């Protein structure tokens, strides 16, 4: 990935100064994490503070554009969480008949709230937050065509990004640390396996439909037992070659928003299916005010059962989304995911409010309640936390 970044920066430096003028934006963030319980695993720090920066440079010409989005985080407790990434660094050419993007990009697929099964192009940056929403930049060539019959995207992915994990001193980690330095691959090409993907999307009246297929190195690893250089037990990530077919469906009817994500995957052990589906109903003008309240319900299911590599093999999610619709864009989302096979549940909260034109405050947190020994969240049972962030946008 560093070679890609250096290559495109060198190309950018060759652009004449007369056309380099563009726009800078982005943010700086200071955050603190408060953990409600003592650390469960040896070596972990009790609390965390962090600083992050994500500037963005964008320049557009008549039929093309250039985008550069670097990211940096400095963490007080976890050396693995202190990291640099190129979220995006790409040229986009759009002459009219098609779009062609070359470089490092972030591509999002998905419609549901609780998890995004079909979102497979970018790797998860798991040191950021346990919800898996943050992604690493992915080197790619993306060819897109917009026609009356829909949008079709082709992706060539020449380089694989490994998933990030908290370090030994970080919270929100497994009981046995994950040693990313010993990562293994099914493909002999390792990180240089050529992955391919295609996606078709179409809007039909009030229905959004998308079908996708991915073939290559799976973004979600399984783990092998091992030891580090000191003989301590570790988990070693293993990345399989997979094939994944995905479906996204979203239907809007008055106050109802129905959603579905489903996948069929081969190559990661036995083939399996998984889906997340449900609805969001919005109460507009709540209590005769300008506020809107959305009620969200989703069912998360994985046919592998207790063998699933995700925590959500048979779970129900219920949440409330409050949009105050004020000048400060105040929002709050509270959700709980209940394991239908065990008593385990996870409560999450996220919200934000603009303080001025440049300053914003955000809150995020998780509670891991009554975690069963058979759930993947069991190692996080004492890692309930609340995170407060102060962001400056420019």
C-alpha positions, 0 to 999 in steps of 0.5 A: 500500500505504501508503494501505491501511495508513493507512486500516486504522490509522485504523479501528483507532484508532476501536475503543473502548479497552475492546475494544482489549486484545489480545496482542503477540508477535514478535521482534527479530533481529541478523544477520551475513553472512559472504561467502567471496569478494571482491565480484565487482561494483563498488561492492559491500560485502564483508560485511553486518550487519543488524537487523530487528524484526517485532512482531505484535498480535492481538485476537480477539472472538467472531466476528472478529479483528484482526491487525497485523504490521509489519516493519522491517530496517536493513542496513549495506551495502545501502540497498535492503535497509533497508526497512519493510513491513506484512506483515499488517493485516486484519480477519477476520470468521468468523460460521460459514458463511464467513470474510471477510478485508479488509486486508493479508495473507500467503497461502501456497500450496504443498507442495514443498521446493525451490520453490513454483510455485503460490504467487502471491498475495504478492510476493517480498521478494527483498532478504531472502534469495535463496530467495524464501521471504519475502513482502510483505504483499498488500492483498486481500479474501478470502472463504472457505467450508468445506463437506463437499466442500472449502474454496473461497477467492476473492481480490480483489487491488486493488493490486500490490506490486513485487518488491524487489531488492538495490541496487548496493552489495548482494551477491546481485545481478545484474551489471547492477543492477535499477532498480525506479524505472523498472518498467513494466507491460503493463496501463495501470492499472499497480499498480492493476489488479484481480487475481482468484484462486480456490482449491479444496482438499480432503482425501481420506483421506491425500491433500491436493489443491488447484486454483487459478487466478490472473488479473492482474499476474504477480508474476515480472517479465521485464527490459528493458535501459535506463539510469539518470539517469547513463547507467549500464546497468540492467535494468528490471522488466516485469510482464506480465498472466498467467493461471495454473492451479495444482495441489498434491498431497500424499499421506502413506503411512506414512513416505513423503510424496509431493509435487507442484506444477504450473502452466500459465501464459499471457501471459508470452510463450509459454504454458508448463508447469512442475512440481516433484515428489518425495518425503520419506522419514522415518527415525524414531528414527534410530540408536535415538534420538529423532531423525528424519531425512528424505530429500528428492528432487525434480525441478524442470522448466520447459518453456521450457528456457534461456528460463525466468525462473527458475534451475530449468529442469531440475534435481534436488534432494536434501536431508536434514532432521534433527529432533533432537526435543529441548527446544531444537527443534533442526533442520537442513536441508541440500540441493543442487540439481543442474542436469541440463543443466550442471555448476552446482549450489547447496548450501543450509543452514538450521537453528535452535535455541532457547537459552532461552524467548526466545532462538533462534539460526538459521543459513542459507547458500548456495554457488553451485558451478560456475555456467555462463554460461547459468544465472541464478545465474552473477552470484552465482558469488562470493556464497557466504555464511553468515548467522548470526542471533540472535533474541529472541522476546517 
